[in-house]
Amino acid sequence: MKFNLFSLFGQPKEKPEEEQATAEEVQADVLDSSTGAILPPLNHDAPIELFSEDGAMLLSGRLSASSRTELVITRVPGMINLPTIPVDSRIRVSAYTLDLDPCNLFARVAVSNMVECRVRNLEVIPYFNQRLSFRQPLNVPAAFYAMEDTYFNNPHECRILDISTGGARVLSSYVYSEDDVVRLRAELVKGNGYMSFTSKVIRITSTNDGSFIYGLLFAQLKQRQINDMLKDIRQVQQNVHQRLTV
């Protein structure tokens, strides 16, 4: 019974004076007219992810160039090709500032092919909204448990694709229905200890191989749980940054 979330700087031959400014000078001057939020200097060594408006990850790559009107995402070392996204799609961009703080933006896809993706019409999501909507991409093993299985005796294996303090997106071959309430248990960072989340299934997407991607809504977390998760997410971000800059 089931119970009812590098840029590689070349030396241009000629450029207009405005384009000769550094990325920091250009970006620090940007004020998004739609939100009133300032676009901070973005870190070109950190990962950048693109998501659909409903939260599905579209691609992950490297920010190779940025300006007040456009971001250019290219392949990370070892990647054969980027997934393509329909032009003019409205997407959410998850990037990082120079201090490795998350920075989310809305944008529209201008160019998308196997080697680069260019997005324009940048709209910075204000900080208070980022806190509510930011999801950390992950790929860690986890398990679902029935609510009555308080001793975690019968795990249903799954993988967490992304997570926030409000919910997670999870891949599983086990069948659940919308409004089912389950317990999700995982160790977000190896060695940091397991966390358990009472979760409600609010969205289900089928995959080509017969598995399912579940959108989960977490029951309100205690402050200690929020602090522990944010600490783990910060460590995940630092680990990713270290891998990209080796």
N, C-alpha and C positions, 0 to 999 in steps of 0.2 A: 504493500500500500504506500503510495507516494503522498507526501504532504505538499498541500498548497503553500551582469558589467567588462677644398684646399685650393683653397683656390690656388692654381698655379699661375703666379703672376708673370705675365710676359711683359715685354717692354714695347708698348705700342709706338708706331712711328709718329702718328699725329692723333691728337684727340682734342675736342673742344675743351675750353678751360674748365667747364663744369664737371666733365668726366675725369679730370685729372685729380680730383679730390680723392682722398683715401676712402675706403669703404666705411670706416668709422665716422669720418666727417660727413659723408653723404647720408648714412643711415640715421645718425643721431639727430639730423635735421628734419626727419620725416615725421609729419603729424598726420595721422589717418583722419580724414575729415568725417568718416562715417562713425567712428567710435571715440575720437578725441584721444586715442592712445598713441604714444610715440613708439615707433619701430626702433628698437635698440640695435647696436652693432651685433651681427650674428657671427657665431663661431663656425668658420669654414672647415675646421678639423673635426667637428662633432658630427654625429649622424643626423640625417634629416629624413622624416617620414611624411608621406602623403596619405590622407584618409578620405574616404567618401563622407558625405554629410551624415550618413547613418552610422559612422564609426568603423567601417570595414577598411583594413589597411590595403592601400593600392600599390605602394612601392616604398622602398627604403634605399637611400643612396647617399651621395656626398654633395654638399653645397659647393659648387665650383666657382660661382660668381653671383654677386648680388648688387642691386642698385635700388634706388628709391621706387622703381616701377616694376622690377622683374627679379625673380630668383631662377638660377639655372642649376638643375640637379643632374649629376652624372653618375656613372657606375663607380662603385667602390672596387678596390683592387681584388682581382679574382672573379668578379661578376662578369658573366658572359653578355647579358643584355638586361635592360630595364623592361619591366612590363609597360605596355602602352595604355594610355588613358584617353578616352574620347576628348577631342578638342572642345573647349568651352565648358567642360565640366566644372562645377563649383566644388571645391575640395577644401579640406582643412590641412594646414601645414603645421607639423610639429618640429620645431628647430630648437637651437640652444643659443644663448647669448655668450659673450666672451667669458663670463663668469660661470658658464655651464648651468645657468638657470633656464628652465623651460620657457619657450616663447611660441605661442600658437597664433596662427593667422588663418583667415579665409582668403582664398585666391581662386582664379580661373585658369584652366590649362590653356596655354597658347600654342605650345608645340609639344608633341610627345612621340618619341620614336625609341628605337632600341638602345641608343647611346646617350640621349639627353631628354630632359623634360624641362620646359620653360613655363613658369606660372607668372601671371600678372594680376592686375586689379587687387593689389594686396590690401587686406583689411586686418589690422591688428586686433586680436581679441583682448579686451581689458583684463588686467591681472586677476580681478576677483572672479571673472568668468573662467579664466584658465584654471583656477584652483578647483572649480566645479567640474570642468570637462576634460582636463588633461588625462590621457591614458598612456601609461608607460608600456611600449611594446615589449613583449617577453616571449620566450619559448621554453617554458619550464614544465616538467611533469607535475601532475597534481592528481587528485582523486575526488570523486563525488561519493558522499555517504548519505544514506537515508537518515532522516532526523532522529529516528528511534535507535539508530546504531551509534550509541554514545561511546562505545569502546573501539570504534573504527575497525570492526572485524570484517567488513565486506566492502572493500574499495571498488569503485568503478573508475578505471584509469582514464585520464584525460590530459590535455595540455592547455596551459593558460597562454593565450595569444597576446593579450594586453590586460592591464589592470589599473584601477584608480581606487580612491577611497570610497567611491560610490558603487562600484561594480566591476565586472570583468567580462571578457570575451573568451570563451573556452571551446576547444575542439574535442569532440568525444564520439565514439561509435555507439554509445548507449542511448536509448530512446527515452526522452522526457517530453512532457507537454508544457505548453505555456501555463503559467501560474503554479507549476510544481515548486515546492520548497525543498531544497536540499542543502547539505552541508558541503562546502568546498574546502579542501585542506591541501596546503602546499608549503614548500620551503622556497621562498622567492630567491634567496641567495643562499647557496650551499654553506652550511655551517652556522647560519644565523638562527636556526630554529624554525619550527613549523607554525603556521598561522591557520586558523579555522574561521570560515565565514558562513553565516546563515544567509542563504541566497535564494532569490525567487527568479525563475525562468521567465523572462519578459519578451524574448525574441528568439526565433529558431530559423536557421538557414541551412539548407541541405547542400552538401558538397558532391562533387562528381564521383567520389569513391564510396559513397554511401554513408559517410560520417555526417555529423551535424556540428554547426557552430552555434553555441548558445550565448545569448546576451543575458547576463545576470545582473540583478539589482541586489546589492547587499543590504541587510538590515543595518540600522544605524550603528556605526562602530563606536566603541568606547575611545576616549582620547588616547589611551595607551596603545590601542590597536592602530589608530591613525598615525601616531608618532613612530611606531615600529615599521609600518608600511612605508612611510615617507623616508625613513632611514634606509630601508632596503632599496627603494627606488633610486635614491641618491647614489647608493653603491653600484647599482646596475648601470647608471649613467656614467659613473667614473670608470667602470670596467670597460664599457664600450669605447669611451674616449681613449683609454690606454691602448686598446687593440688597434684603433684606427691611426694612432700616432706613433706606433712602434716603427 
